């Protein structure tokens, strides 16, 4: 896909962190973003700043019915997305695995794994029928290595790696599914683990300037490759 073509981009977790900066950068470059998140206040800010055809809506990706309704509405009005970016995720509070509360663990799995599948299930059939499109499921360095006190998060991102690589084998020719490690970026999520040390890493805005062109260049040739953003 040429980076100059205008894309329809579905993006989850759009209200903060990497999702927010990705949305802003894609729109600056002339692409259309259909984003979801859970913060009503932040979604309202996005709507006021970026009007139609961009679309921002409150959706909890862990809720299958909410995701399906979102997809049904978008697909009734627009063609299937060119890019589907599963970015929404949470991390557990630093703790040994046996001290992570069951409800916290369950919520993380519901969002980080089941949420991705809910989005894929709702949008992929239309992308397959159209015969093209790129799916990027955000992984992590902690989906390819481990650290103490983030075992639930590591488990979820290892799952995304396996899920995405298997999906890549199922897609028709011309499409791509890619697990993408964004790298270490100074976000609210990283600060929950690293504290002030997160400040030594690039900001989300700095990261997006490099990552967005990289993502826009992804195509069928990258299908099934575990990649890392520049």
C-alpha positions in Angstrom: 0.0 0.0 0.0 1.3 3.4 -0.8 1.6 5.8 2.1 0.0 8.6 0.0 -3.4 6.8 -0.3 -6.1 7.8 2.1 -6.9 5.0 4.6 -9.8 4.1 6.7 -8.3 3.2 10.0 -10.1 1.4 12.9 -8.2 2.0 16.1 -9.0 0.8 19.6 -7.9 2.5 22.8 -7.9 5.9 21.2 -8.4 8.1 24.3 -4.9 8.0 25.8 -1.3 6.9 25.3 -0.2 5.4 22.0 -3.8 5.2 20.7 -4.3 9.0 21.1 -1.1 10.0 19.5 -1.6 7.5 16.6 -5.1 9.0 15.9 -3.8 12.5 15.9 -0.9 11.7 13.6 -3.0 9.6 11.1 -5.5 12.5 10.9 -2.7 15.1 10.4 -1.6 13.0 7.4 -5.1 13.0 5.9 -6.4 9.6 6.9 -9.8 8.8 8.4 -9.9 7.4 11.9 -12.7 5.4 13.5 -11.7 5.1 17.1 -13.1 3.7 20.3 -12.2 4.1 24.0 -13.8 4.2 27.4 -13.3 7.8 28.6 -16.4 9.8 27.6 -14.6 13.1 28.4 -11.6 12.3 26.2 -13.9 11.1 23.4 -15.8 14.3 23.5 -12.5 16.2 23.2 -11.6 14.2 20.1 -15.0 14.8 18.5 -14.7 18.5 19.0 -11.2 18.6 17.6 -11.8 16.2 14.7 -15.2 16.3 13.1 -16.6 13.9 10.5 -15.7 11.8 8.7 -13.6 10.8 11.8 -15.7 9.0 14.4 -15.0 8.4 18.1 -17.3 6.3 20.3 -17.4 4.8 23.7 -16.9 1.1 23.4 -15.6 -1.4 26.0 -13.8 -4.0 23.7 -14.3 -6.6 26.4 -18.1 -6.4 25.7 -18.8 -8.4 22.6 -22.2 -6.8 21.9 -20.8 -3.3 22.1 -18.0 -4.1 19.7 -20.4 -5.7 17.2 -22.8 -2.8 17.3 -19.9 -0.4 16.7 -18.7 -2.5 13.7 -22.2 -2.8 12.3 -22.8 0.9 12.4 -19.4 1.7 10.7 -19.7 -1.0 8.1 -23.2 0.1 7.2 -21.9 3.6 6.3 -18.3 2.9 5.1 -16.3 0.3 3.3 -14.3 -2.1 5.4 -11.2 -0.6 7.0 -7.9 -0.6 5.3 -6.1 -0.8 8.6 -7.4 -2.4 11.8 -5.2 -1.6 14.8 -5.9 -3.4 18.1 -4.2 -1.1 20.6 -6.5 -1.2 23.6 -4.9 -2.8 26.6 -4.3 -2.5 30.4 -1.6 -3.7 32.7 -1.7 -5.1 36.2 -0.4 -3.2 39.2 3.1 -4.4 39.9 2.8 -7.6 42.1 3.9 -11.2 42.1 1.4 -13.3 40.2 -0.1 -15.0 43.3 -0.9 -11.5 44.7 -2.7 -10.2 41.7 -6.5 -10.1 42.6 -8.6 -12.5 40.5 -10.9 -9.7 39.3 -7.9 -7.7 38.1 -6.4 -10.7 36.3 -9.8 -11.4 34.7 -10.3 -7.8 33.5 -6.8 -7.7 31.9 -7.5 -11.0 30.0 -10.9 -9.8 29.0 -9.5 -6.6 27.4 -6.1 -7.6 26.2 -7.0 -10.9 24.6 -10.8 -11.3 24.4 -11.1 -7.6 23.4 -8.8 -8.2 20.4 -10.8 -11.2 19.3 -14.1 -9.3 19.7 -12.8 -6.6 17.3 -11.4 -9.2 14.8 -14.6 -11.1 14.8 -16.7 -8.0 14.1 -14.5 -6.4 11.4 -12.6 -9.2 9.7 -15.5 -10.8 7.7 -16.0 -7.5 5.8 -12.2 -7.1 5.2 -12.0 -10.6 3.9 -15.0 -10.1 1.6 -13.3 -7.0 0.3 -10.1 -9.0 -0.2 -7.6 -6.6 1.4 -6.5 -5.0 4.6 -3.9 -5.1 7.2 -4.5 -6.1 10.9 -1.9 -4.9 13.4 -2.3 -6.3 16.9 -0.2 -4.5 19.4 2.1 -6.8 21.2 5.0 -5.8 23.5 8.5 -6.5 24.4 6.8 -8.4 27.3 5.1 -10.6 24.6 8.6 -11.9 23.6 10.4 -11.7 27.0 9.4 -11.5 30.7 9.9 -9.4 33.8 8.8 -10.0 37.4 5.5 -8.5 38.7 3.9 -8.2 35.3 3.1 -11.9 34.6 -0.6 -11.3 33.6 0.4 -8.6 31.1 3.2 -10.9 29.7 0.8 -13.7 29.4 -1.7 -11.6 27.5 0.9 -10.3 25.1 2.4 -13.7 24.5 -1.1 -14.7 23.6 -1.4 -11.9 21.1 1.8 -13.0 19.4 0.5 -16.6 19.0 -3.0 -15.5 18.1 -1.8 -13.1 15.4 0.7 -15.5 13.8 -2.0 -18.2 13.6 -4.4 -15.7 12.1 -1.9 -14.8 9.5 -2.0 -18.4 8.3 -5.7 -18.2 7.9 -6.1 -15.0 6.0 -6.5 -15.0 2.2 -3.7 -13.9 0.0 -3.3 -10.1 -0.2 -4.1 -9.5 3.5 -1.8 -9.3 6.5 -1.9 -9.9 10.3 1.1 -8.6 12.2 2.0 -8.6 15.9 3.8 -5.3 16.5 6.0 -4.5 19.5 5.8 -0.7 19.8 8.9 -0.5 21.9 9.4 1.3 25.3 7.6 4.6 25.3 6.9 7.1 28.1 3.2 6.5 28.7 0.9 6.4 31.7 1.0 2.6 31.4 4.8 2.5 31.5 4.9 4.9 34.4 2.7 2.5 36.4 5.6 0.0 36.2 8.7 2.2 35.9 7.7 5.3 37.8 9.7 8.4 36.9 12.3 6.3 35.1 9.8 6.1 32.2 10.9 9.7 31.4 14.1 8.5 29.9 12.2 6.9 27.0 10.7 8.7 24.0 7.3 10.3 24.4 4.3 8.9 22.6 4.3 12.0 20.3 8.0 11.4 19.4 7.2 7.7 18.9 4.2 8.3 16.6 6.3 10.4 14.2 8.3 7.3 13.4 5.7 4.6 13.9 2.9 6.0 11.8 4.9 6.0 8.5 6.1 2.5 9.4 2.6 1.2 10.0 1.3 2.8 6.8 3.9 0.9 4.8 2.8 -2.5 6.1 1.3 -4.8 3.5 0.8 -8.4 2.5 4.5 -9.1 2.4 4.7 -8.6 6.2 1.9 -11.1 6.9 2.8 -13.3 9.8 6.0 -11.4 10.8 6.5 -10.4 14.4 7.7 -6.8 14.0 9.0 -4.0 16.1 8.2 -0.3 15.5 11.2 1.9 14.8 
